[in-house]
Amino acid sequence: RGVVSVLQFDPVIIRLQAEHEPFQRFIERLYAALLGTEAGVEARLHAAMLSSAISVAVMHPLVADLDAETLRAQLIQMSRRMLDLP
């Protein structure tokens, strides 16, 4: 997770990801899953906030001591809560 925090905001990595077709397809699928059939302002903002929360949470210093399994379980639980899922 520490490496991710460095690479995620690296300008070279950002450019490479923008040019990498498989990564772009992954992002499109991710956004489609988050948006569902909605494309309005509220749905897009909700998707942006959820994806941002997850991407920053995994590398936040407050959870640096969590093992991968615990972090994953908590992320799923919190994501379900944010999405109002059972």
Backbone atoms as SQL, in Angstrom:
CREATE TABLE atoms (id INTEGER PRIMARY KEY, chain TEXT, resi INTEGER, resn TEXT, atom TEXT, x REAL, y REAL, z REAL);
INSERT INTO atoms VALUES
  (1, 'A', 1, 'ARG', 'N', 0.822, -1.204, 0.000),
  (2, 'A', 1, 'ARG', 'CA', 0.000, 0.000, 0.000),
  (3, 'A', 1, 'ARG', 'C', 0.852, 1.249, 0.000),
  (4, 'A', 2, 'GLY', 'N', 2.024, 1.183, 0.620),
  (5, 'A', 2, 'GLY', 'CA', 2.907, 2.343, 0.641),
  (6, 'A', 2, 'GLY', 'C', 3.370, 2.731, -0.740),
  (7, 'A', 3, 'VAL', 'N', 3.650, 1.734, -1.572),
  (8, 'A', 3, 'VAL', 'CA', 4.084, 2.002, -2.943),
  (9, 'A', 3, 'VAL', 'C', 2.954, 2.648, -3.729),
  (10, 'A', 4, 'VAL', 'N', 1.738, 2.193, -3.488),
  (11, 'A', 4, 'VAL', 'CA', 0.584, 2.752, -4.197),
  (12, 'A', 4, 'VAL', 'C', 0.465, 4.242, -3.934),
  (13, 'A', 5, 'SER', 'N', 0.673, 4.644, -2.694),
  (14, 'A', 5, 'SER', 'CA', 0.529, 6.064, -2.373),
  (15, 'A', 5, 'SER', 'C', 1.538, 6.919, -3.117),
  (16, 'A', 6, 'VAL', 'N', 2.718, 6.379, -3.357),
  (17, 'A', 6, 'VAL', 'CA', 3.740, 7.119, -4.108),
  (18, 'A', 6, 'VAL', 'C', 3.393, 7.136, -5.591),
  (19, 'A', 7, 'LEU', 'N', 3.018, 5.977, -6.116),
  (20, 'A', 7, 'LEU', 'CA', 2.767, 5.859, -7.554),
  (21, 'A', 7, 'LEU', 'C', 1.472, 6.522, -8.003),
  (22, 'A', 8, 'GLN', 'N', 0.471, 6.528, -7.132),
  (23, 'A', 8, 'GLN', 'CA', -0.844, 7.020, -7.531),
  (24, 'A', 8, 'GLN', 'C', -0.824, 8.466, -8.005),
  (25, 'A', 9, 'PHE', 'N', 0.065, 9.267, -7.470),
  (26, 'A', 9, 'PHE', 'CA', 0.097, 10.680, -7.831),
  (27, 'A', 9, 'PHE', 'C', 1.333, 11.061, -8.637),
  (28, 'A', 10, 'ASP', 'N', 2.098, 10.074, -9.066),
  (29, 'A', 10, 'ASP', 'CA', 3.293, 10.334, -9.866),
  (30, 'A', 10, 'ASP', 'C', 2.864, 10.733, -11.280),
  (31, 'A', 11, 'PRO', 'N', 3.333, 11.871, -11.795),
  (32, 'A', 11, 'PRO', 'CA', 2.907, 12.347, -13.117),
  (33, 'A', 11, 'PRO', 'C', 3.212, 11.366, -14.247),
  (34, 'A', 12, 'VAL', 'N', 4.328, 10.666, -14.160),
  (35, 'A', 12, 'VAL', 'CA', 4.677, 9.693, -15.205),
  (36, 'A', 12, 'VAL', 'C', 3.703, 8.522, -15.164),
  (37, 'A', 13, 'ILE', 'N', 3.403, 8.032, -13.976),
  (38, 'A', 13, 'ILE', 'CA', 2.462, 6.919, -13.830),
  (39, 'A', 13, 'ILE', 'C', 1.076, 7.334, -14.305),
  (40, 'A', 14, 'ILE', 'N', 0.659, 8.523, -13.970),
  (41, 'A', 14, 'ILE', 'CA', -0.653, 9.016, -14.409),
  (42, 'A', 14, 'ILE', 'C', -0.730, 9.039, -15.930),
  (43, 'A', 15, 'ARG', 'N', 0.332, 9.512, -16.575),
  (44, 'A', 15, 'ARG', 'CA', 0.351, 9.554, -18.043),
  (45, 'A', 15, 'ARG', 'C', 0.318, 8.140, -18.620),
  (46, 'A', 16, 'LEU', 'N', 1.103, 7.226, -18.043),
  (47, 'A', 16, 'LEU', 'CA', 1.124, 5.848, -18.528),
  (48, 'A', 16, 'LEU', 'C', -0.243, 5.184, -18.370),
  (49, 'A', 17, 'GLN', 'N', -0.902, 5.428, -17.260),
  (50, 'A', 17, 'GLN', 'CA', -2.235, 4.865, -17.056),
  (51, 'A', 17, 'GLN', 'C', -3.227, 5.426, -18.065),
  (52, 'A', 18, 'ALA', 'N', -3.111, 6.697, -18.359),
  (53, 'A', 18, 'ALA', 'CA', -4.016, 7.323, -19.325),
  (54, 'A', 18, 'ALA', 'C', -3.846, 6.724, -20.713),
  (55, 'A', 19, 'GLU', 'N', -2.649, 6.248, -21.012),
  (56, 'A', 19, 'GLU', 'CA', -2.362, 5.686, -22.333),
  (57, 'A', 19, 'GLU', 'C', -2.534, 4.168, -22.376),
  (58, 'A', 20, 'HIS', 'N', -2.722, 3.532, -21.241),
  (59, 'A', 20, 'HIS', 'CA', -2.794, 2.068, -21.160),
  (60, 'A', 20, 'HIS', 'C', -4.250, 1.616, -21.310),
  (61, 'A', 21, 'GLU', 'N', -4.564, 1.031, -22.454),
  (62, 'A', 21, 'GLU', 'CA', -5.943, 0.663, -22.786),
  (63, 'A', 21, 'GLU', 'C', -6.586, -0.283, -21.757),
  (64, 'A', 22, 'PRO', 'N', -5.909, -1.339, -21.303),
  (65, 'A', 22, 'PRO', 'CA', -6.542, -2.206, -20.294),
  (66, 'A', 22, 'PRO', 'C', -6.902, -1.456, -19.008),
  (67, 'A', 23, 'PHE', 'N', -6.061, -0.524, -18.593),
  (68, 'A', 23, 'PHE', 'CA', -6.372, 0.261, -17.398),
  (69, 'A', 23, 'PHE', 'C', -7.590, 1.140, -17.656),
  (70, 'A', 24, 'GLN', 'N', -7.670, 1.738, -18.825),
  (71, 'A', 24, 'GLN', 'CA', -8.815, 2.580, -19.161),
  (72, 'A', 24, 'GLN', 'C', -10.106, 1.774, -19.183),
  (73, 'A', 25, 'ARG', 'N', -10.054, 0.539, -19.708),
  (74, 'A', 25, 'ARG', 'CA', -11.244, -0.322, -19.709),
  (75, 'A', 25, 'ARG', 'C', -11.661, -0.661, -18.276),
  (76, 'A', 26, 'PHE', 'N', -10.667, -0.924, -17.419),
  (77, 'A', 26, 'PHE', 'CA', -10.967, -1.198, -16.011),
  (78, 'A', 26, 'PHE', 'C', -11.679, -0.008, -15.373),
  (79, 'A', 27, 'ILE', 'N', -11.158, 1.188, -15.598),
  (80, 'A', 27, 'ILE', 'CA', -11.761, 2.396, -15.023),
  (81, 'A', 27, 'ILE', 'C', -13.181, 2.585, -15.547),
  (82, 'A', 28, 'GLU', 'N', -13.395, 2.344, -16.824),
  (83, 'A', 28, 'GLU', 'CA', -14.737, 2.464, -17.399),
  (84, 'A', 28, 'GLU', 'C', -15.696, 1.481, -16.739),
  (85, 'A', 29, 'ARG', 'N', -15.248, 0.232, -16.525),
  (86, 'A', 29, 'ARG', 'CA', -16.092, -0.768, -15.862),
  (87, 'A', 29, 'ARG', 'C', -16.370, -0.372, -14.411),
  (88, 'A', 30, 'LEU', 'N', -15.349, 0.151, -13.739),
  (89, 'A', 30, 'LEU', 'CA', -15.520, 0.586, -12.353),
  (90, 'A', 30, 'LEU', 'C', -16.569, 1.690, -12.268),
  (91, 'A', 31, 'TYR', 'N', -16.441, 2.689, -13.102),
  (92, 'A', 31, 'TYR', 'CA', -17.399, 3.801, -13.077),
  (93, 'A', 31, 'TYR', 'C', -18.798, 3.331, -13.471),
  (94, 'A', 32, 'ALA', 'N', -18.881, 2.419, -14.425),
  (95, 'A', 32, 'ALA', 'CA', -20.186, 1.887, -14.822),
  (96, 'A', 32, 'ALA', 'C', -20.837, 1.149, -13.652),
  (97, 'A', 33, 'ALA', 'N', -20.040, 0.405, -12.897),
  (98, 'A', 33, 'ALA', 'CA', -20.575, -0.309, -11.734),
  (99, 'A', 33, 'ALA', 'C', -21.034, 0.671, -10.660),
  (100, 'A', 34, 'LEU', 'N', -20.280, 1.730, -10.462),
  (101, 'A', 34, 'LEU', 'CA', -20.639, 2.720, -9.447),
  (102, 'A', 34, 'LEU', 'C', -21.843, 3.556, -9.865),
  (103, 'A', 35, 'LEU', 'N', -21.958, 3.846, -11.157),
  (104, 'A', 35, 'LEU', 'CA', -23.041, 4.701, -11.637),
  (105, 'A', 35, 'LEU', 'C', -24.325, 3.936, -11.914),
  (106, 'A', 36, 'GLY', 'N', -24.211, 2.681, -12.312),
  (107, 'A', 36, 'GLY', 'CA', -25.398, 1.935, -12.709),
  (108, 'A', 36, 'GLY', 'C', -25.996, 2.567, -13.947),
  (109, 'A', 37, 'THR', 'N', -27.296, 2.779, -13.920),
  (110, 'A', 37, 'THR', 'CA', -27.970, 3.373, -15.082),
  (111, 'A', 37, 'THR', 'C', -28.101, 4.886, -14.957),
  (112, 'A', 38, 'GLU', 'N', -27.621, 5.423, -13.856),
  (113, 'A', 38, 'GLU', 'CA', -27.730, 6.862, -13.615),
  (114, 'A', 38, 'GLU', 'C', -26.541, 7.606, -14.217),
  (115, 'A', 39, 'ALA', 'N', -26.801, 8.801, -14.737),
  (116, 'A', 39, 'ALA', 'CA', -25.716, 9.619, -15.281),
  (117, 'A', 39, 'ALA', 'C', -25.841, 11.072, -14.836),
  (118, 'A', 40, 'GLY', 'N', -26.751, 11.327, -13.911),
  (119, 'A', 40, 'GLY', 'CA', -26.970, 12.693, -13.449),
  (120, 'A', 40, 'GLY', 'C', -25.869, 13.174, -12.527),
  (121, 'A', 41, 'VAL', 'N', -25.979, 14.425, -12.151),
  (122, 'A', 41, 'VAL', 'CA', -24.976, 15.067, -11.299),
  (123, 'A', 41, 'VAL', 'C', -24.828, 14.321, -9.973),
  (124, 'A', 42, 'GLU', 'N', -25.935, 14.001, -9.334),
  (125, 'A', 42, 'GLU', 'CA', -25.879, 13.335, -8.029),
  (126, 'A', 42, 'GLU', 'C', -25.182, 11.979, -8.127),
  (127, 'A', 43, 'ALA', 'N', -25.520, 11.192, -9.145),
  (128, 'A', 43, 'ALA', 'CA', -24.909, 9.869, -9.313),
  (129, 'A', 43, 'ALA', 'C', -23.417, 9.985, -9.593),
  (130, 'A', 44, 'ARG', 'N', -23.032, 10.937, -10.430),
  (131, 'A', 44, 'ARG', 'CA', -21.607, 11.105, -10.747),
  (132, 'A', 44, 'ARG', 'C', -20.824, 11.571, -9.532),
  (133, 'A', 45, 'LEU', 'N', -21.417, 12.489, -8.753),
  (134, 'A', 45, 'LEU', 'CA', -20.743, 12.960, -7.546),
  (135, 'A', 45, 'LEU', 'C', -20.612, 11.832, -6.524),
  (136, 'A', 46, 'HIS', 'N', -21.662, 11.045, -6.370),
  (137, 'A', 46, 'HIS', 'CA', -21.631, 9.915, -5.445),
  (138, 'A', 46, 'HIS', 'C', -20.537, 8.930, -5.855),
  (139, 'A', 47, 'ALA', 'N', -20.456, 8.612, -7.144),
  (140, 'A', 47, 'ALA', 'CA', -19.424, 7.694, -7.638),
  (141, 'A', 47, 'ALA', 'C', -18.030, 8.268, -7.422),
  (142, 'A', 48, 'ALA', 'N', -17.874, 9.557, -7.667),
  (143, 'A', 48, 'ALA', 'CA', -16.569, 10.201, -7.477),
  (144, 'A', 48, 'ALA', 'C', -16.157, 10.170, -6.012),
  (145, 'A', 49, 'MET', 'N', -17.104, 10.447, -5.127),
  (146, 'A', 49, 'MET', 'CA', -16.783, 10.449, -3.697),
  (147, 'A', 49, 'MET', 'C', -16.453, 9.049, -3.201),
  (148, 'A', 50, 'LEU', 'N', -17.208, 8.053, -3.633),
  (149, 'A', 50, 'LEU', 'CA', -16.953, 6.684, -3.190),
  (150, 'A', 50, 'LEU', 'C', -15.607, 6.187, -3.697),
  (151, 'A', 51, 'SER', 'N', -15.332, 6.391, -4.987),
  (152, 'A', 51, 'SER', 'CA', -14.053, 5.922, -5.530),
  (153, 'A', 51, 'SER', 'C', -12.880, 6.668, -4.900),
  (154, 'A', 52, 'SER', 'N', -13.062, 7.941, -4.614),
  (155, 'A', 52, 'SER', 'CA', -12.003, 8.714, -3.951),
  (156, 'A', 52, 'SER', 'C', -11.791, 8.243, -2.521),
  (157, 'A', 53, 'ALA', 'N', -12.878, 8.000, -1.822),
  (158, 'A', 53, 'ALA', 'CA', -12.773, 7.542, -0.433),
  (159, 'A', 53, 'ALA', 'C', -12.021, 6.224, -0.354),
  (160, 'A', 54, 'ILE', 'N', -12.330, 5.302, -1.241),
  (161, 'A', 54, 'ILE', 'CA', -11.656, 4.003, -1.226),
  (162, 'A', 54, 'ILE', 'C', -10.190, 4.153, -1.585),
  (163, 'A', 55, 'SER', 'N', -9.912, 4.901, -2.644),
  (164, 'A', 55, 'SER', 'CA', -8.519, 4.997, -3.105),
  (165, 'A', 55, 'SER', 'C', -7.614, 5.689, -2.098),
  (166, 'A', 56, 'VAL', 'N', -8.146, 6.631, -1.344),
  (167, 'A', 56, 'VAL', 'CA', -7.330, 7.315, -0.341),
  (168, 'A', 56, 'VAL', 'C', -7.285, 6.512, 0.958),
  (169, 'A', 57, 'ALA', 'N', -8.383, 5.869, 1.312),
  (170, 'A', 57, 'ALA', 'CA', -8.435, 5.122, 2.570),
  (171, 'A', 57, 'ALA', 'C', -7.396, 4.012, 2.628),
  (172, 'A', 58, 'VAL', 'N', -7.152, 3.333, 1.513),
  (173, 'A', 58, 'VAL', 'CA', -6.221, 2.195, 1.545),
  (174, 'A', 58, 'VAL', 'C', -4.790, 2.611, 1.853),
  (175, 'A', 59, 'MET', 'N', -4.459, 3.865, 1.652),
  (176, 'A', 59, 'MET', 'CA', -3.081, 4.300, 1.903),
  (177, 'A', 59, 'MET', 'C', -2.981, 5.326, 3.027),
  (178, 'A', 60, 'HIS', 'N', -4.071, 5.549, 3.745),
  (179, 'A', 60, 'HIS', 'CA', -4.082, 6.540, 4.816),
  (180, 'A', 60, 'HIS', 'C', -3.258, 6.054, 6.008),
  (181, 'A', 61, 'PRO', 'N', -2.495, 6.955, 6.632),
  (182, 'A', 61, 'PRO', 'CA', -1.669, 6.569, 7.786),
  (183, 'A', 61, 'PRO', 'C', -2.462, 5.951, 8.947),
  (184, 'A', 62, 'LEU', 'N', -3.725, 6.311, 9.097),
  (185, 'A', 62, 'LEU', 'CA', -4.522, 5.764, 10.196),
  (186, 'A', 62, 'LEU', 'C', -4.802, 4.270, 10.054),
  (187, 'A', 63, 'VAL', 'N', -4.666, 3.735, 8.839),
  (188, 'A', 63, 'VAL', 'CA', -4.913, 2.304, 8.634),
  (189, 'A', 63, 'VAL', 'C', -3.655, 1.565, 8.179),
  (190, 'A', 64, 'ALA', 'N', -2.520, 2.211, 8.290),
  (191, 'A', 64, 'ALA', 'CA', -1.267, 1.603, 7.835),
  (192, 'A', 64, 'ALA', 'C', -0.945, 0.312, 8.577),
  (193, 'A', 65, 'ASP', 'N', -1.405, 0.183, 9.811),
  (194, 'A', 65, 'ASP', 'CA', -1.094, -1.009, 10.598),
  (195, 'A', 65, 'ASP', 'C', -2.067, -2.162, 10.359),
  (196, 'A', 66, 'LEU', 'N', -3.131, -1.947, 9.589),
  (197, 'A', 66, 'LEU', 'CA', -4.104, -3.009, 9.333),
  (198, 'A', 66, 'LEU', 'C', -3.568, -4.001, 8.311),
  (199, 'A', 67, 'ASP', 'N', -3.823, -5.285, 8.556),
  (200, 'A', 67, 'ASP', 'CA', -3.443, -6.277, 7.558),
  (201, 'A', 67, 'ASP', 'C', -4.428, -6.202, 6.394),
  (202, 'A', 68, 'ALA', 'N', -4.045, -6.765, 5.265),
  (203, 'A', 68, 'ALA', 'CA', -4.835, -6.650, 4.035),
  (204, 'A', 68, 'ALA', 'C', -6.239, -7.220, 4.200),
  (205, 'A', 69, 'GLU', 'N', -6.369, -8.341, 4.899),
  (206, 'A', 69, 'GLU', 'CA', -7.678, -8.974, 5.067),
  (207, 'A', 69, 'GLU', 'C', -8.630, -8.097, 5.887),
  (208, 'A', 70, 'THR', 'N', -8.129, -7.534, 6.965),
  (209, 'A', 70, 'THR', 'CA', -8.948, -6.650, 7.801),
  (210, 'A', 70, 'THR', 'C', -9.349, -5.401, 7.030),
  (211, 'A', 71, 'LEU', 'N', -8.388, -4.807, 6.330),
  (212, 'A', 71, 'LEU', 'CA', -8.681, -3.608, 5.545),
  (213, 'A', 71, 'LEU', 'C', -9.737, -3.896, 4.491),
  (214, 'A', 72, 'ARG', 'N', -9.587, -5.009, 3.790),
  (215, 'A', 72, 'ARG', 'CA', -10.549, -5.378, 2.748),
  (216, 'A', 72, 'ARG', 'C', -11.950, -5.549, 3.341),
  (217, 'A', 73, 'ALA', 'N', -12.051, -6.274, 4.444),
  (218, 'A', 73, 'ALA', 'CA', -13.355, -6.502, 5.076),
  (219, 'A', 73, 'ALA', 'C', -13.997, -5.183, 5.502),
  (220, 'A', 74, 'GLN', 'N', -13.214, -4.301, 6.070),
  (221, 'A', 74, 'GLN', 'CA', -13.742, -3.014, 6.511),
  (222, 'A', 74, 'GLN', 'C', -14.141, -2.131, 5.323),
  (223, 'A', 75, 'LEU', 'N', -13.344, -2.174, 4.255),
  (224, 'A', 75, 'LEU', 'CA', -13.691, -1.398, 3.055),
  (225, 'A', 75, 'LEU', 'C', -15.009, -1.874, 2.460),
  (226, 'A', 76, 'ILE', 'N', -15.199, -3.181, 2.418),
  (227, 'A', 76, 'ILE', 'CA', -16.451, -3.728, 1.894),
  (228, 'A', 76, 'ILE', 'C', -17.615, -3.282, 2.770),
  (229, 'A', 77, 'GLN', 'N', -17.457, -3.402, 4.082),
  (230, 'A', 77, 'GLN', 'CA', -18.518, -3.002, 5.008),
  (231, 'A', 77, 'GLN', 'C', -18.857, -1.520, 4.855),
  (232, 'A', 78, 'MET', 'N', -17.846, -0.664, 4.813),
  (233, 'A', 78, 'MET', 'CA', -18.093, 0.774, 4.698),
  (234, 'A', 78, 'MET', 'C', -18.669, 1.142, 3.330),
  (235, 'A', 79, 'SER', 'N', -18.200, 0.485, 2.283),
  (236, 'A', 79, 'SER', 'CA', -18.730, 0.752, 0.938),
  (237, 'A', 79, 'SER', 'C', -20.196, 0.367, 0.859),
  (238, 'A', 80, 'ARG', 'N', -20.540, -0.784, 1.433),
  (239, 'A', 80, 'ARG', 'CA', -21.939, -1.205, 1.441),
  (240, 'A', 80, 'ARG', 'C', -22.800, -0.194, 2.205),
  (241, 'A', 81, 'ARG', 'N', -22.264, 0.317, 3.303),
  (242, 'A', 81, 'ARG', 'CA', -22.992, 1.311, 4.084),
  (243, 'A', 81, 'ARG', 'C', -23.175, 2.590, 3.264),
  (244, 'A', 82, 'MET', 'N', -22.113, 3.028, 2.582),
  (245, 'A', 82, 'MET', 'CA', -22.203, 4.246, 1.770),
  (246, 'A', 82, 'MET', 'C', -23.177, 4.080, 0.613),
  (247, 'A', 83, 'LEU', 'N', -23.270, 2.845, 0.090),
  (248, 'A', 83, 'LEU', 'CA', -24.177, 2.571, -1.023),
  (249, 'A', 83, 'LEU', 'C', -25.573, 2.172, -0.550),
  (250, 'A', 84, 'ASP', 'N', -25.762, 2.141, 0.775),
  (251, 'A', 84, 'ASP', 'CA', -27.035, 1.757, 1.381),
  (252, 'A', 84, 'ASP', 'C', -27.449, 0.354, 0.950),
  (253, 'A', 85, 'LEU', 'N', -26.484, -0.575, 1.002),
  (254, 'A', 85, 'LEU', 'CA', -26.732, -1.975, 0.673),
  (255, 'A', 85, 'LEU', 'C', -26.744, -2.792, 1.965),
  (256, 'A', 86, 'PRO', 'N', -27.472, -3.908, 1.958),
  (257, 'A', 86, 'PRO', 'CA', -27.507, -4.756, 3.176),
  (258, 'A', 86, 'PRO', 'C', -26.157, -5.403, 3.459);
